[in-house]
Amino acid sequence: MKRLGLGRAIAVVVAIALGGCTNLDAVKDFANAAGGIAQYDALVVDYVAFPARQKRC
């Protein structure tokens, strides 16, 4: 039982050590793109409301 806990502890230490070596440029690019798309909120709202505006009473 103690050996399983030691294995998990080693796995956590290795994951933390390797996590510091990752390249986060792709994550930054995605965040920038998502932030740019957020400004088009009004366009999405108008697109969703379009069928209701075109509906004849």
Number of C-alpha atoms within 10 A of each C-alpha: 5 6 8 9 10 11 11 11 12 12 12 12 12 11 11 11 11 10 10 9 8 8 9 9 9 9 10 11 11 11 12 11 11 11 11 10 10 10 9 10 10 10 10 11 10 11 10 11 11 11 10 8 9 8 7 6 3
